[in-house]
Amino acid sequence: MTFQRRFIDAVDGRRLKLHVMRAKDDRKGVVHILHGMGEHAERYEEFAAYLAQNNYTVYAHDHRLHGGSREEGEEVGIFRKKDTFDSIIEDVGTVQAYISEKEGVTDITTLGHSMGSLILRRHLQTDGRFTKRAIVMGTPPAYSRVMVTTSRLLAFLTGLFLSTQKRNRLMHALMKRNTAHRVKERERENDWLTHDEEIVRRYEEDPHCGFAYNKFFYREFFGLFAKVNHPRAIGQTPAIPMLFISGEKDPLSRGMRSVERLFSRYDKLIDGFQGTIHTVTKARHEVLNETDRSKTFTRILAWIKEN
């Protein structure tokens, strides 16, 4: 089974590339996938095929200026000053309104991985019309206000004398220190993603993966951290079932300690919070691409069915 591809228009007229895989038989539900940083939606095709075989229709879209969600002549990851994460989060609502119309549903399970988990969490804080279950996967820590402010300042200073089209490779390298460089036993820089060497090889050979963004992206990205982790914003999250799932060896999970702290914050700030934590033992950042990913596929499907 493979993705079918189509384009839809965002609110501002930008084209968004949408990937669809229909349920094999009678549809049991709809899942919407939000991909992470430095990648695109097609990397989720294997997981989508598993869900489709189990009678779930899957949608995944490339965030603007990622994958195929680019206009003619635009380079992947090169944001304009007017491109904001508010627009990216608004795109999620646009895609889900399209899904609702096409599928005749108002009940969507939304999965966000890594940066996509931040987008999902912010989406729930601002527009929870259609998402009735949320899977927060490989989510970054809720960094302190000081660290977020420092990161935003670094993003500004490192990009100060760069042109709009220039990639901020220094900021990219600094962020790698917080991820790839925390995995001591790696042979390749991107081994922090998964133990599956073939997946890492394909990632490194994909021109739409692993790239450095430009200065406008990084400024916006760290601004998103400030918004999504604010106590008042978390408190606006609807009390829907939420699965927090990360790899035990994911540098971002810090041995699951950072996920547990974030989970506790949600539990404290949301009335009627319905959260579950699942640790994928020995897994690195991309639990859907690990060598034993079939077990994770099964666990996620079971959670969706239970909720």
Sequence and secondary structure as in RCSB ss.txt:
>XXXX:A:sequence
MTFQRRFIDAVDGRRLKLHVMRAKDDRKGVVHILHGMGEHAERYEEFAAYLAQNNYTVYAHDHRLHGGSREEGEE
VGIFRKKDTFDSIIEDVGTVQAYISEKEGVTDITTLGHSMGSLILRRHLQTDGRFTKRAIVMGTPPAYSRVMVTT
SRLLAFLTGLFLSTQKRNRLMHALMKRNTAHRVKERERENDWLTHDEEIVRRYEEDPHCGFAYNKFFYREFFGLF
AKVNHPRAIGQTPAIPMLFISGEKDPLSRGMRSVERLFSRYDKLIDGFQGTIHTVTKARHEVLNETDRSKTFTRI
LAWIKEN
>XXXX:A:secstr
   EEEEEE TTS EEEEEEE  SSS  EEEEEE  TT  GGGGHHHHHHHHHTTEEEEEE  TTSTT   TT  
TT   TT  HHHHHHHHHHHHHHHHHHHT S EEEEEETHHHHHHHHHHHH  SSEEEEEEES      HHHHHH
HHHHHHHHTTT  TTSB HHHHHHHHTTTGGG TT SSGGGGS S HHHHHHHHH TTSS   BHHHHHHHHHHH
HHHT HHHHHTS   EEEEEEETT TTTTTTHHHHHHHHHHHHHSTT EEEEEEETT  S GGGSTTHHHHHHHH
HHHHHH 
